[in-house]
Each structure stands twice: as structure tokens, then as C-alpha cells.
Amino acid sequence: MEKGNVAGTVLRIEKSSIHDGDGLRTVLFLKGCPLRCLWCSTPESQRGAPERGLSREKCTLCGRCVQACPHGALSKKDNKITHARDKCAGCLKCAAICPESAITPYGKTMTAAEAVKEIAKDEIFYFHSGGGLTVSGGEPLEQSGFVLEILRGCRERGIDCALETSFFAAWEKIEPLLPYISLLHVDIKHPDAEKHKKLIGVDNRPILENIERADASQHNFGIVVRTPLVPGINDADEDIAKLAGIVKRLKKLRFMEFLAYHSLGTETYKRLEIPYPLKEIQTPGREYMERKARRFKELSQVLTKTNFGLL
């Protein structure tokens, strides 16, 4: 395939971020993720294909979406529009025809060249702020070929690149990306393998092995380890101690970042008609976050930060 013509599924492109690397950054969010974190704040990023969400309070039951769907995924019954997710092909013709904008489209197909062109529109801001591009998810390694072409295209234009990832992927997908990034944000959602599998749906051992291999690589980039702190889920003293033991060994580490749990994605769960499993958990306060961060720093002796804006 011709360079730049590799296509992928983009969830959204956010500009002027200050939380995802140095300077002002454009964050490219991709769709598709093999993890199923109980606290996931972007459920619309989990499926790899474009999909739709419905705001039922806006829906007038006109039935135009039902008529427009070429796959029979929508039906009107008992004064309700029903969506069969297994039949949906993500064409989003329903969203295009809805007169009330009750249907929210999540995701679109782009080529790598199209993505780079959009990212490059803010080159002047990257230059003056020391910023650039951050590729995020979902899980960007699910579309590693697409990501590779974007990183190449951006670096050819002198745009700094960072990657946010869970690192749950084969090393063969990871290694080709490393020469093109200056910063790697990688999640350790829980340090214990069995608890990680229960909470996330996958074993954390491949993740930890990939972190070690990336840290030992000859490529020149920094590592930021991120852990979401979810009260009563992964914040026990033994969890913090085990996490400190893992992180303090990393030679490329810039700092450790704890993210405060929040439930801001619950409206999206509602639109996708997916139950949210952690309704009773409250967002932790600053004192709690700082106390956990201090304990981690005491055990690891590494620079530790807290963040209330991300998860």
C-alpha cells in the first residue's frame, strides 16, 4: 500500500491538550481496545469500528433511522428505538438522517495522510510551546500499522510524537514505533496479575514484560507510568508497595503519575446502553491523592505527580 494510505478508525482529535506530554499537544484518540477496565471513562473507544450512541431524551421516535439502516440493526417497538449492536456495521447513516441530532456518531475512518494533514495544522503551536502529537486510545497498538505511518509522517515534518498505551500487545507491534517517539505514557492499572485480570480482563504480565523491554531498548525516549487510583479497588497499601517495586527499577522513567478516578463517562455508557459497574464509587479528594502519592514516593524515591483531569 502506498505510503500514507494506511487507513484506521479515529475516535476524535482533540487540540491544545496540556495533560498528554510536553507543551500544547494534539491528541489523536483511536478506537479499539482489548482491555475492559471496570472504570473505563471512554466506553465509546472499546469497539474497533465506528458506532452510534443515542440520547433518548432527544429522540422523537420518528423512525427515520430505522428506515435508513441498511443492516436491520434498528427497530421501533413499544415506543422505543431498539439497537441490535451485533448487526450494526457502523455506517452511521442513522446519525446522518436524524432530524433531532439524537444520535451521536463515535469514530470515523481516516488515512494516515489525512490524519497527519489535520495534525500539522497546529505546527506553529507545537513549535512555540515544545508540544506535538500524542497518539492515544482506546489502545493505539490495536492499529499499530496506522499509528506507524502517522508517526513517520509527523516526524518527517519535525513534529514531536508521544504515545499513550496499555502496552497489552505483541512486542512486534511495539518495537517499530519506538524510534519515532520522545515520550511513552504507559499504564500499570494494577500491579498484581490475578487482580489485574479480574478488574481489566487480561493478564498484566505481558504488559510488565513490554515495559521492561522498552526500558532496556536503545531508543531515546522517556517513560511516564500512569496508574488510575480507584478507591477500594487498587489503592491498598500492598498495591502501592508492589507498584513502587516495579516502577523504581525503570531507567527511562521521567515520573510516576496517579490519575484520580472519576465517573465523567457515565453519560456515554447511557447513550451506548451499557451498564456502568462502579456507580457507588466517588471521585477521591486531593488529600487522598496526595497521601497515596507521598507513600509511593517514600517507597520508590521517584518523582510522583497527581492528576485530576484524566483517566
ChimeraX attribute file (.defattr): number of C-alpha atoms within 10 A of each C-alpha:
attribute: neighborCount
match mode: 1-to-1
recipient: residues
	/A:1	5
	/A:2	5
	/A:3	11
	/A:4	18
	/A:5	14
	/A:6	18
	/A:7	18
	/A:8	23
	/A:9	21
	/A:10	26
	/A:11	25
	/A:12	16
	/A:13	15
	/A:14	13
	/A:15	15
	/A:16	16
	/A:17	17
	/A:18	13
	/A:19	13
	/A:20	24
	/A:21	25
	/A:22	20
	/A:23	19
	/A:24	22
	/A:25	28
	/A:26	28
	/A:27	27
	/A:28	22
	/A:29	22
	/A:30	28
	/A:31	29
	/A:32	24
	/A:33	21
	/A:34	18
	/A:35	18
	/A:36	15
	/A:37	17
	/A:38	14
	/A:39	23
	/A:40	24
	/A:41	20
	/A:42	16
	/A:43	21
	/A:44	25
	/A:45	25
	/A:46	18
	/A:47	15
	/A:48	22
	/A:49	21
	/A:50	22
	/A:51	24
	/A:52	21
	/A:53	19
	/A:54	20
	/A:55	17
	/A:56	14
	/A:57	7
	/A:58	12
	/A:59	17
	/A:60	14
	/A:61	14
	/A:62	13
	/A:63	16
	/A:64	13
	/A:65	23
	/A:66	20
	/A:67	15
	/A:68	17
	/A:69	20
	/A:70	14
	/A:71	13
	/A:72	14
	/A:73	16
	/A:74	21
	/A:75	15
	/A:76	15
	/A:77	9
	/A:78	6
	/A:79	8
	/A:80	13
	/A:81	18
	/A:82	13
	/A:83	19
	/A:84	11
	/A:85	13
	/A:86	7
	/A:87	11
	/A:88	19
	/A:89	15
	/A:90	19
	/A:91	17
	/A:92	21
	/A:93	16
	/A:94	24
	/A:95	23
	/A:96	14
	/A:97	15
	/A:98	18
	/A:99	15
	/A:100	12
	/A:101	15
	/A:102	18
	/A:103	23
	/A:104	19
	/A:105	21
	/A:106	21
	/A:107	24
	/A:108	18
	/A:109	14
	/A:110	15
	/A:111	19
	/A:112	25
	/A:113	19
	/A:114	16
	/A:115	23
	/A:116	21
	/A:117	14
	/A:118	13
	/A:119	22
	/A:120	20
	/A:121	11
	/A:122	19
	/A:123	20
	/A:124	12
	/A:125	17
	/A:126	22
	/A:127	15
	/A:128	10
	/A:129	12
	/A:130	15
	/A:131	26
	/A:132	31
	/A:133	32
	/A:134	25
	/A:135	26
	/A:136	23
	/A:137	25
	/A:138	27
	/A:139	25
	/A:140	26
	/A:141	28
	/A:142	20
	/A:143	20
	/A:144	18
	/A:145	17
	/A:146	23
	/A:147	24
	/A:148	22
	/A:149	22
	/A:150	26
	/A:151	26
	/A:152	21
	/A:153	21
	/A:154	24
	/A:155	17
	/A:156	11
	/A:157	12
	/A:158	14
	/A:159	22
	/A:160	24
	/A:161	25
	/A:162	27
	/A:163	27
	/A:164	26
	/A:165	23
	/A:166	26
	/A:167	24
	/A:168	25
	/A:169	18
	/A:170	12
	/A:171	15
	/A:172	9
	/A:173	16
	/A:174	17
	/A:175	14
	/A:176	12
	/A:177	18
	/A:178	21
	/A:179	14
	/A:180	22
	/A:181	22
	/A:182	17
	/A:183	24
	/A:184	26
	/A:185	24
	/A:186	20
	/A:187	21
	/A:188	21
	/A:189	21
	/A:190	23
	/A:191	23
	/A:192	17
	/A:193	14
	/A:194	15
	/A:195	17
	/A:196	19
	/A:197	17
	/A:198	13
	/A:199	18
	/A:200	19
	/A:201	15
	/A:202	19
	/A:203	18
	/A:204	22
	/A:205	16
	/A:206	16
	/A:207	21
	/A:208	21
	/A:209	14
	/A:210	19
	/A:211	24
	/A:212	16
	/A:213	13
	/A:214	22
	/A:215	19
	/A:216	12
	/A:217	14
	/A:218	10
	/A:219	14
	/A:220	13
	/A:221	19
	/A:222	18
	/A:223	22
	/A:224	20
	/A:225	22
	/A:226	23
	/A:227	22
	/A:228	24
	/A:229	27
	/A:230	20
	/A:231	16
	/A:232	8
	/A:233	15
	/A:234	20
	/A:235	17
	/A:236	13
	/A:237	12
	/A:238	12
	/A:239	16
	/A:240	21
	/A:241	18
	/A:242	16
	/A:243	20
	/A:244	21
	/A:245	15
	/A:246	15
	/A:247	23
	/A:248	18
	/A:249	13
	/A:250	18
	/A:251	12
	/A:252	17
	/A:253	20
	/A:254	18
	/A:255	16
	/A:256	24
	/A:257	20
	/A:258	23
	/A:259	20
	/A:260	22
	/A:261	25
	/A:262	22
	/A:263	17
	/A:264	13
	/A:265	16
	/A:266	21
	/A:267	13
	/A:268	19
	/A:269	18
	/A:270	15
	/A:271	17
	/A:272	19
	/A:273	13
	/A:274	11
	/A:275	10
	/A:276	18
	/A:277	12
	/A:278	14
	/A:279	10
	/A:280	7
	/A:281	15
	/A:282	12
	/A:283	15
	/A:284	16
	/A:285	11
	/A:286	13
	/A:287	9
	/A:288	12
	/A:289	21
	/A:290	15
	/A:291	11
	/A:292	19
	/A:293	20
	/A:294	15
	/A:295	16
	/A:296	26
	/A:297	19
	/A:298	13
	/A:299	15
	/A:300	21
	/A:301	13
	/A:302	18
	/A:303	15
	/A:304	20
	/A:305	16
	/A:306	20
	/A:307	16
	/A:308	16
	/A:309	10
	/A:310	14
	/A:311	20
